[in-house]
Amino acid sequence: MKLTRTVPKWTGRRGTLGLPAPALPRCDRKKECSKKTKTDDGENVSPDVPSLAQENSEKGEFHKLADAKIFLSDCLACDSCVTAEEGAQLSQQNAKDFFRVLNLNKKCDTSEHKVLVVSVCPQSLPYFAAKLNLSVTDASRRLCGFLKSLGVHYVFDMAIAADFSILESQKEFVRRYHQHSDEQRALPMLTSACPGWVRYAERVLGHPVTPHLCTAKSPQQVMGSLVKDYFAKQQNLPPEKIFHVVVAPCYDKKLEALQEGFSTALPGAQGTDCVLTSGEITQMMEQSDLSVKDAAVDTLFRDAKEAVVRRHDGTGSDGHLAHVFRHAAKELFNEHVEEITYCALRNKDFQEVTLEKNGEVLLRFAAAYGFRNVQNLVLKLRKGKFPYHFVEVLACPGGCLNGRGQAQTEHGHTDKFVLRQMEGIYADIPVQPPESSAHVQELYQEWLEGTDSLKAQEALHTSYQSPERCTAALDMKW
């Protein structure tokens, strides 16, 4: 596969506070970023990948995908943060690599076979429900049945990985709150679940932003550790015998997978081998002529039945803000918070939540979605006039449900009708606080040897790198 690299031209601009304004991509839909992955008739389908439907009078099992492109406006991680080597690796983050493993498993030499595991993000399920006109539970079973008809062995829900990410974020915020002082600026804490935002912070912003990123791994990173470590040991398999695919709502999850090592003991080993967007999977389903039977979603636990579809308390995200806010209110001020009241400030994607007592603001949290809001956030942080203890930062306006890998029209715009359907479906999914999961507590003890063990630190936390030079990138015009 060829990787087409089109480098956009950037022009300098000064920020309103006299500082260089953070970079925002020029939203030219015809301008493609270096993360473009294009599937052409002649180069994306190998001879051993047949078709799901009739193609040139031939029938088979797999169908080549139509052109799949990633645009600057599809993500927050701009051209400047993708190296040539990463660009080459990104060219493999597509259905062709998935089909390659499926075909490999059909060969007689079983020594070359791999166990295929697919993990589905909670924010992808409402999209499948809307597209298939099914309840979210039935859509989950239909998706699972389709994947298994292709040859996938296990299909998992990623909600349990989000449990770990949220629980670790909660503990880290309380620790940072106690450590914060004029000498040690531990706050604000900025979430780390969105790979587009984290990538931009690391590769472009650097200091003073990266020290404020939460070190808790994202749900996708945690799921990589669960599959390649915990699940692999359950199955008596070496990690390299498992091919782990994540179904996600956005393209930046593909970038995240490139640096997603699951263990420091095995440097270079990836927790996720391939990321496919919800839209890519839907396209496969539409092109398929396979007979599909609904199947129950698998669980990581031998004594458990089908995993129940659930979500966390967030309108379009994994709910870090709501859960961390409640936990901090209880742990720091012994205040029990049931209903959280969001106050929209600049726009609906910049909202504030406060905890007040006797007229004093004890906690001030915010949610900043979309890069226009992220830009304002960073300017305030650089200026030293930042009023928040915690901010949930997401690259996509509206949050993860509006990821550019789903609910898009053929012209690359948000399908507002489908998005409204998804928002209603997602809101109706039962909320389960991560603290209430007995399986999470079981994993802390059985897999991680305790909540505060070295193994838990390694499996559930990460570190960040700051760019050597980021001044030029900060002068880029959006």
Solvent accessible surface area in square Angstrom, and as a share of the most:
residue,aa,sasa,rsa
1,M,69,0.31
2,K,151,0.64
3,L,54,0.27
4,T,63,0.37
5,R,106,0.39
6,T,57,0.33
7,V,94,0.54
8,P,6,0.04
9,K,172,0.73
10,W,56,0.20
11,T,76,0.44
12,G,61,0.58
13,R,90,0.33
14,R,154,0.56
15,G,9,0.09
16,T,129,0.75
17,L,80,0.40
18,G,45,0.43
19,L,47,0.23
20,P,20,0.13
21,A,2,0.02
22,P,0,0.00
23,A,0,0.00
24,L,8,0.04
25,P,12,0.08
26,R,97,0.35
27,C,92,0.55
28,D,64,0.33
29,R,69,0.25
30,K,185,0.78
31,K,46,0.20
32,E,26,0.12
33,C,0,0.00
34,S,0,0.00
35,K,1,0.00
36,K,15,0.07
37,T,5,0.03
38,K,59,0.25
39,T,5,0.03
40,D,47,0.24
41,D,111,0.58
42,G,78,0.75
43,E,45,0.20
44,N,7,0.04
45,V,39,0.22
46,S,35,0.22
47,P,146,0.92
48,D,76,0.39
49,V,9,0.05
50,P,50,0.31
51,S,13,0.08
52,L,1,0.01
53,A,33,0.26
54,Q,125,0.55
55,E,55,0.25
56,N,129,0.66
57,S,112,0.72
58,E,120,0.54
59,K,149,0.63
60,G,24,0.24
61,E,69,0.31
62,F,2,0.01
63,H,27,0.12
64,K,42,0.18
65,L,10,0.05
66,A,55,0.42
67,D,78,0.41
68,A,17,0.13
69,K,62,0.26
70,I,1,0.00
71,F,42,0.18
72,L,2,0.01
73,S,17,0.11
74,D,9,0.05
75,C,15,0.09
76,L,5,0.02
77,A,0,0.00
78,C,3,0.02
79,D,2,0.01
80,S,67,0.43
81,C,1,0.01
82,V,5,0.03
83,T,67,0.39
84,A,85,0.66
85,E,127,0.57
86,E,15,0.07
87,G,1,0.01
88,A,55,0.42
89,Q,69,0.31
90,L,1,0.00
91,S,12,0.08
92,Q,112,0.50
93,Q,6,0.03
94,N,3,0.02
95,A,1,0.01
96,K,58,0.25
97,D,22,0.11
98,F,1,0.00
99,F,6,0.03
100,R,118,0.43
101,V,0,0.00
102,L,3,0.02
103,N,13,0.07
104,L,36,0.18
105,N,26,0.13
106,K,108,0.46
107,K,110,0.47
108,C,133,0.79
109,D,77,0.40
110,T,97,0.57
111,S,77,0.50
112,E,91,0.41
113,H,48,0.21
114,K,62,0.26
115,V,31,0.18
116,L,0,0.00
117,V,0,0.00
118,V,1,0.00
119,S,0,0.00
120,V,5,0.03
121,C,6,0.04
122,P,8,0.05
123,Q,7,0.03
124,S,0,0.00
125,L,8,0.04
126,P,0,0.00
127,Y,16,0.06
128,F,1,0.01
129,A,1,0.01
130,A,14,0.11
131,K,91,0.38
132,L,53,0.27
133,N,135,0.69
134,L,51,0.25
135,S,64,0.42
136,V,21,0.12
137,T,50,0.29
138,D,55,0.28
139,A,0,0.00
140,S,8,0.05
141,R,85,0.31
142,R,82,0.30
143,L,2,0.01
144,C,0,0.00
145,G,4,0.04
146,F,2,0.01
147,L,1,0.00
148,K,64,0.27
149,S,46,0.29
150,L,5,0.03
151,G,32,0.31
152,V,6,0.03
153,H,85,0.38
154,Y,64,0.24
155,V,2,0.01
156,F,3,0.01
157,D,25,0.13
158,M,1,0.00
159,A,2,0.02
160,I,17,0.09
161,A,0,0.00
162,A,0,0.00
163,D,0,0.00
164,F,0,0.00
165,S,3,0.02
166,I,0,0.00
167,L,17,0.08
168,E,8,0.03
169,S,4,0.02
170,Q,3,0.01
171,K,67,0.29
172,E,2,0.01
173,F,0,0.00
174,V,23,0.13
175,R,114,0.42
176,R,25,0.09
177,Y,62,0.23
178,H,132,0.59
179,Q,78,0.35
180,H,59,0.26
181,S,45,0.29
182,D,121,0.63
183,E,156,0.70
184,Q,97,0.43
185,R,142,0.52
186,A,11,0.08
187,L,11,0.06
188,P,9,0.05
189,M,0,0.00
190,L,1,0.00
191,T,3,0.02
192,S,12,0.08
193,A,13,0.10
194,C,14,0.08
195,P,13,0.08
196,G,0,0.00
197,W,0,0.00
198,V,19,0.11
199,R,13,0.05
200,Y,1,0.00
201,A,0,0.00
202,E,28,0.12
203,R,68,0.25
204,V,1,0.00
205,L,1,0.00
206,G,1,0.01
207,H,124,0.55
208,P,54,0.34
209,V,1,0.01
210,T,11,0.06
211,P,63,0.40
212,H,16,0.07
213,L,1,0.01
214,C,1,0.00
215,T,37,0.22
216,A,1,0.01
217,K,16,0.07
218,S,1,0.00
219,P,5,0.03
220,Q,0,0.00
221,Q,35,0.16
222,V,1,0.00
223,M,1,0.00
224,G,0,0.00
225,S,1,0.01
226,L,0,0.00
227,V,0,0.00
228,K,9,0.04
229,D,23,0.12
230,Y,13,0.05
231,F,4,0.02
232,A,2,0.02
233,K,127,0.54
234,Q,31,0.14
235,Q,66,0.29
236,N,135,0.69
237,L,47,0.23
238,P,59,0.37
239,P,30,0.19
240,E,113,0.51
241,K,55,0.23
242,I,2,0.01
243,F,7,0.03
244,H,0,0.00
245,V,1,0.00
246,V,0,0.00
247,V,0,0.00
248,A,0,0.00
249,P,5,0.03
250,C,19,0.11
251,Y,30,0.11
252,D,5,0.03
253,K,20,0.08
254,K,2,0.01
255,L,2,0.01
256,E,21,0.10
257,A,0,0.00
258,L,22,0.11
259,Q,110,0.49
260,E,4,0.02
261,G,39,0.38
262,F,12,0.05
263,S,22,0.14
264,T,109,0.63
265,A,82,0.64
266,L,85,0.42
267,P,120,0.75
268,G,79,0.76
269,A,29,0.23
270,Q,55,0.24
271,G,0,0.00
272,T,0,0.00
273,D,36,0.19
274,C,0,0.00
275,V,0,0.00
276,L,0,0.00
277,T,1,0.01
278,S,0,0.00
279,G,25,0.24
280,E,12,0.05
281,I,1,0.00
282,T,10,0.06
283,Q,47,0.21
284,M,1,0.01
285,M,32,0.14
286,E,122,0.55
287,Q,39,0.17
288,S,26,0.17
289,D,90,0.47
290,L,57,0.28
291,S,104,0.67
292,V,48,0.28
293,K,171,0.72
294,D,72,0.37
295,A,26,0.20
296,A,55,0.42
297,V,12,0.07
298,D,33,0.17
299,T,36,0.21
300,L,9,0.05
301,F,16,0.07
302,R,187,0.68
303,D,123,0.64
304,A,33,0.26
305,K,187,0.79
306,E,52,0.23
307,A,29,0.23
308,V,116,0.67
309,V,14,0.08
310,R,33,0.12
311,R,26,0.10
312,H,2,0.01
313,D,39,0.20
314,G,8,0.08
315,T,105,0.61
316,G,1,0.01
317,S,2,0.01
318,D,15,0.08
319,G,1,0.01
320,H,6,0.03
321,L,4,0.02
322,A,1,0.01
323,H,11,0.05
324,V,0,0.00
325,F,4,0.02
326,R,66,0.24
327,H,42,0.19
328,A,0,0.00
329,A,0,0.00
330,K,104,0.44
331,E,105,0.47
332,L,31,0.15
333,F,49,0.21
334,N,116,0.59
335,E,47,0.21
336,H,137,0.61
337,V,24,0.14
338,E,119,0.53
339,E,154,0.69
340,I,24,0.12
341,T,112,0.65
342,Y,79,0.30
343,C,72,0.43
344,A,59,0.46
345,L,81,0.41
346,R,151,0.55
347,N,65,0.33
348,K,160,0.68
349,D,19,0.10
350,F,6,0.03
351,Q,44,0.20
352,E,27,0.12
353,V,2,0.01
354,T,45,0.26
355,L,18,0.09
356,E,105,0.47
357,K,97,0.41
358,N,150,0.77
359,G,75,0.72
360,E,108,0.48
361,V,54,0.31
362,L,25,0.12
363,L,0,0.00
364,R,62,0.23
365,F,0,0.00
366,A,0,0.00
367,A,6,0.05
368,A,0,0.00
369,Y,19,0.07
370,G,4,0.04
371,F,18,0.07
372,R,148,0.54
373,N,6,0.03
374,V,0,0.00
375,Q,19,0.08
376,N,37,0.19
377,L,3,0.01
378,V,2,0.01
379,L,18,0.09
380,K,64,0.27
381,L,20,0.10
382,R,67,0.24
383,K,90,0.38
384,G,63,0.60
385,K,143,0.61
386,F,35,0.15
387,P,65,0.41
388,Y,13,0.05
389,H,44,0.20
390,F,0,0.00
391,V,0,0.00
392,E,7,0.03
393,V,0,0.00
394,L,8,0.04
395,A,12,0.10
396,C,17,0.10
397,P,56,0.35
398,G,31,0.30
399,G,0,0.00
400,C,32,0.19
401,L,3,0.01
402,N,12,0.06
403,G,1,0.01
404,R,33,0.12
405,G,5,0.05
406,Q,3,0.01
407,A,2,0.02
408,Q,48,0.21
409,T,51,0.30
410,E,161,0.72
411,H,131,0.59
412,G,17,0.17
413,H,101,0.45
414,T,35,0.20
415,D,40,0.21
416,K,143,0.61
417,F,129,0.54
418,V,18,0.10
419,L,25,0.12
420,R,146,0.53
421,Q,67,0.30
422,M,0,0.00
423,E,81,0.36
424,G,38,0.37
425,I,41,0.21
426,Y,2,0.01
427,A,62,0.48
428,D,119,0.62
429,I,7,0.04
430,P,87,0.54
431,V,63,0.36
432,Q,58,0.26
433,P,62,0.39
434,P,0,0.00
435,E,83,0.37
436,S,70,0.45
437,S,9,0.06
438,A,81,0.62
439,H,61,0.27
440,V,0,0.00
441,Q,78,0.35
442,E,68,0.30
443,L,0,0.00
444,Y,5,0.02
445,Q,112,0.50
446,E,103,0.46
447,W,8,0.03
448,L,0,0.00
449,E,123,0.55
450,G,14,0.14
451,T,51,0.30
452,D,126,0.65
453,S,25,0.16
454,L,161,0.80
455,K,56,0.24
456,A,2,0.02
457,Q,101,0.45
458,E,67,0.30
459,A,6,0.05
460,L,1,0.01
461,H,21,0.09
462,T,43,0.25
463,S,86,0.55
464,Y,44,0.17
465,Q,130,0.58
466,S,42,0.27
467,P,31,0.20
468,E,180,0.81
469,R,215,0.78
470,C,25,0.15
471,T,94,0.55
472,A,76,0.59
473,A,15,0.12
474,L,8,0.04
475,D,47,0.24
476,M,16,0.07
477,K,73,0.31
478,W,22,0.08
